[in-house]
């Protein structure tokens, strides 16, 4: 994750001639994270980021193909290593796994409220996956972990749906309360190389056997049913609270 001094460190390393040659994709992504944290999504443009790094905007295009590619890379960076960061002491049960995962995702929303709406709302790896668990690797780990606790595919996908809805509802609200912009910044523009999945029929799921097995279940639209269940659960909880 980017610290507050990430950009100044990158700038110091690029002083003088040859600054463009010292750029890297990782450095640009870390600088973009810091810039969004401090100035919001509206403040992130290729020109402004180039100025922050002491180079012309065109120099950035050797490493990212445009703003869309940069935003996708920012999200991937924040989600990278998420599974490895979970507390092993909590993951012996499926309930503990969900607890640990939920708190780890919340940390992203708390530490980077300006970026979390991107994690929650932008293109998942396939249209039948649900943010914020938006990558094939994350969802494969989720399905495989719960399958290891003797749950059926139907039970696992049901948990996945309820869990992601819970995360989105709570963490988007929390991010907004921390000043995040939850409306789209602009119409998405693919400038030629962003890794945005537009056709899940082309996905190779050879490395994700759990997703391949559950794909039909993941593709089902149960939005109305999920809404009713969540609403009834909320009303039951409120009634219980009021009766005590």
HELIX and SHEET records of a PDB file:
HELIX    1   1 UNK A    6  UNK A   13  1                                   8    
HELIX    2   2 UNK A   20  UNK A   22  5                                   3    
HELIX    3   3 UNK A   25  UNK A   39  1                                  15    
HELIX    4   4 UNK A   41  UNK A   43  5                                   3    
HELIX    5   5 UNK A   46  UNK A   53  1                                   8    
HELIX    6   6 UNK A   57  UNK A   60  1                                   4    
HELIX    7   7 UNK A   67  UNK A   79  1                                  13    
HELIX    8   8 UNK A   88  UNK A   90  5                                   3    
HELIX    9   9 UNK A   94  UNK A  111  1                                  18    
HELIX   10  10 UNK A  113  UNK A  121  1                                   9    
HELIX   11  11 UNK A  136  UNK A  147  1                                  12    
HELIX   12  12 UNK A  153  UNK A  177  1                                  25    
HELIX   13  13 UNK A  200  UNK A  202  5                                   3    
HELIX   14  14 UNK A  209  UNK A  219  1                                  11    
HELIX   15  15 UNK A  223  UNK A  243  1                                  21    
END                                                                             
